[in-house]
């Protein structure tokens, strides 16, 4: 991956974007899109929409959600400890002992999640699963009054982990679900810039996916696309204990995941596979027997219906502070979308 793209990805991953709040990650996406798109706008919901060839008769929408799981300040007790709730699907067992970033009006505040030390636990306590309501955040406050000078009820929180490199062109970070999707749809604009194609391309960095696919629903309604392809992360099955019988056979670095099932328009699904084969882009296939939990779900049923597709980035340890993805898979996903657009005719019929 070229250095400029890597720098954009790293900056995006390290920009906080907890679902439902102002999202600095969107500013990063917008700045990148503005370099390659004919127009860029942010709607009232917070979705960032980059457009190439807006006069094209066939409207193609790509959607990757920028929001990440996180937490919210719910209560400050008399001792100055903060109690909190989850935003999105958080595994409570991963939270004790974590460093967290709290985003306040005065800036970012570091906190640590406290829990009774194992030395002080009764034997039965050691076997119990963690519950968020029994955990607290310690910011070093002297008391409630001191804490309230620094934080406010409703302040958003994320894990405090940063982007780091692993072997074999892999990276580890919080929030790759699904800032890498936002990266891919923005990178697709870069690849298409200056190329010849007939479709109008709308690359959307969507919001609030983690709490109900909300940004994709409103942006799809506004764009009214003929084709809508979501870019999200998908489960790897190449680690110990993973069940390939239910997840499918998916490995890191072997290409983006394509899908078949009721959430995928058969014509779009077939064209994505044909495009990958023609361009010699590696891909993996997973069956989806029901509506997916991605933006493709609501895009498909927007207005009178949209020909939907889904491209997923293989991901290990989803919804943890140490999600792992391959830079090669990200590159290949963006190339696939760009080639897909270049192969579309204005006369294509997406009727199954």
C-alpha angles and dihedrals in degrees: 000000000000116000095244091056092046091051090052091049094049093048090049094049092050094048111095115243109167110178115267098018138092104289122215087190089070091058089055091049093047093051090052094046092050089065094060110020129085089227137002127195139170117219128215091266092056099254113145112219123193117190133199122187095000091183092066114120095219111066116209120188124197117190131191118167118232099194121103135199117267146133142270132222107249107166142002115209128212092267092055098254118141124229117201146185132219125258106206128346108334124170103227092204090067096053106072112096094014126136111234134194116223115200110215135170088260096050140273118336125196119226136170127218111241129210136164110280115255090240090064098046125106113235093256091052091059092063098048121103116245119258120205092221090061093052128081140193120238114205094168095259119161094219143329094291091051092048092049089058087063107033138032133205109272097026109149123241136195137179110277098227122129135212115276135173125246128189123288097030095301126138132202123211144134115258101027079134093105118337086091086063090055088048092052096050091047092046089051088062089054092051092048095045108114093008127119118251136135105220127091105240122210114187109191128193097202131203137216097023091137092061100044114320088273102150094050090051094055097039093048090051090052097044095040093203126195090213127028124185120184121207114206139140124275134201120271116216097195099097131084114288097013113140111225089184090071104022099040126232106302126157133186115258097013095106139278120311120251122195143215125199144082094308090058121075105232093226093049091045092051093046091052090053093045091049092051092050094046093048092041092239113156116237141171128216130226129177118230111195095186142021109310123236090241139094087270087074097065096031090060094056098040115129108324092348137285130228097247134199137174131213115185132196113223107248134185123206097011117202093018131108089253107055112163127210137164122246088212091059091050092051092048093048092055091046090051093053092047093050090045090057094047090053096053122107123205087234096056114132116215095186107126 
